[in-house]
Amino acid sequence: MTPDQIWSTLSAACTTPGHPLRTPTLATVDGTTPSLRMVVLRAVQPEACALIFHTDTRSAKWTQLDENPAASVLTWDPEQQIQMRFSGQITRHAPGSELANSAWDQLPPHTKETYAGAAPGGALEATSGTGKDAFGVLIFTAQTLDWLRLSRAGNTRALVDLATARVDWVAP
């Protein structure tokens, strides 16, 4: 396991439907309470240690990240028995930003439709978005990685400083 292998695997997950790493769990903070949800990994930028997600800017996570950009991303690969727990910060790119506009233009029509209508958690009959005006991009810049492989032959765990690529093998 090297940082290059990790980024390569995550890159493949972005374009492989059904890949277990394509839908990680994103944790944000709501006041003092952790708030978790599944997200779709849209792209990675290995050179920046970044994971990219799309979001509805009317969602709770958008507001939570405005108040506290700290976040964690958790992946689980059941076949390989590998858990990756990233810690870092999120930068929000609002509707109308260059990044959001570019990402929006690349979405298929059925995905664009998911941003129209009621806000996440709102009443089903409510309509408050037209799609593009509710579409944002989140860039999660990972600082550290806690990597764990479960095995009957013995679990292994590494703490990775992604800025320096330093890997410390520690007790699982």
C-alpha angles and dihedrals in degrees: 000000000000131000088251091056091048093052091045091053092047091048090054090049091060093064102031114088110221094019107147093227093053092083109043127170116256118205122199131168123254102194099304097336124093113237119200134190141157116257134181117248104228102176144341132220105201094185089058095036086237136152117197126213135173122227145178105250090215090065125106092245091061091058093041091054091050089057096040122009094192112116145159130216122205125196130182127193107194094190095052093032090228126146121192120192114189124191124197148100134296127222115202122218109198131213110288094028117127092248094047092047092050093048091046092053090057096052121105116242095253090056092048089055091062089068094055124082128024122014116252108281091013128122112290094234093051120103119195107143139061096200109252093052089060097044122106138164126227121204112198111199108201118215101174138018129204104200120192131179118191116211137159086227089060135303119255129203135185133187111213127197099207095197092060099022088232111159121200116189109216139174112287 
